[in-house]
């Protein structure tokens, strides 16, 4: 009887932990990618590669399929924004997925 209550709670806790881990990893990868793209002499492709490398090294390459690097303005200064979209399957096994989006920004070095 108690197993009927504890098992779903444990599964929900595992799912929450997985989603939070993926979200935090994607946020970190987006921020690192934006910083890499904003370094003097670097390009948006460098930021994309850095974000992909961070994701593939920690999670799985499938989470790095939808990465967008674009130039934006932050408080009037030119900057790069890296946006990563991914879906986390239920308990990492498949089934209904939870859509996540993470972004990171960095002001371009040496910009006027």
N, C-alpha and C positions, 0 to 999 in steps of 0.2 A: 504494500500500500504506500509506504513512504517513498519507494522507488519511483512511483508514478509522478510524484511531485519533484523529487530531486533530479531525475534524469533530464527532463526538459529545462530545468533551471541551469543545470551544468552545461547542456548543449547551447543555451542562450549565452551563457558566460563565455564559452569558447568562441562563439561567433562574434561577440562584441570584442573580445581580445584580438581576434584575427583582423577585424575591420579597423580597429584603432591602430594596430601595428602597420597595416598597409597604408592607412591615411597618413600616419606620421612619417613613414618612409617616403611616400610620394611628396609630401610637403618639403621634406629635407632635400630630396632630389631636385625639386623645382627651384628651391632657393639656391642650391649649389650650381645648377645649370644657368640660372640668371646671373650669378656672380661670375661664372666662367665666361659667359658671353660678353659681360660688361668690362672685362679687363682690357686695357689698352692693347691693341693689336690683335684681339680675338674677333671672332665672327659669331653670328647666331648659330651656325652649324657646330661650332665648338661647344656652345651651351647645350644644344640638343644632344651631342655626343656624351657630354658629362652627365646629363640627367639620365640618359639611357644606361650608361655604365653604372651609375649608382643604383638604379632599379634592378638591373640584371645581377649585380653583385649581391644584393640583399634579398630580393624576392624572386621573381621569374620574369623572363623577357616578355611574356605576354602582357604584363602591366605597362610596358614601355611602348606599346603600339601607337598610342595617340598623344603625342607630345607636340605642342605648338610653341614656337618662340616668335615673339613679335615685339616691335618697338612701340613704346608708349611714352607718355609724359607724366612724371611724378613731380608735383609742385613746380611745374614749368621746366623741369630738367629732363633731357632725353634719357630713357631707361629701357631696359629689356624686361619683358615679362615672359615667364615660362609657365604654361598651363598644361597640366597632365590630367587626362580623363582615363578612368579605369573602372572595371567592374570586378567586385569581389564575390565569388560564388559562395553559396551556403556551406559553411565549415570547410571551405577550400576544396570541396569534392565535386561541385557542380550543382545544378538545380537553379532556383531563383537567385539572381545576382543583385548585389547592392551597388549602385552607381556612385562613384566618388570623383571628385574634382579637386585638384590641389594647384596652387599657383605660388610663384616666387618672383620677386622684383629686385632689380639692382640698377642703380644709376650708372650710366656709361662713364668710364674714366676718361678724363681729358676732353669731355664734351664742353663746348662753349657755353 
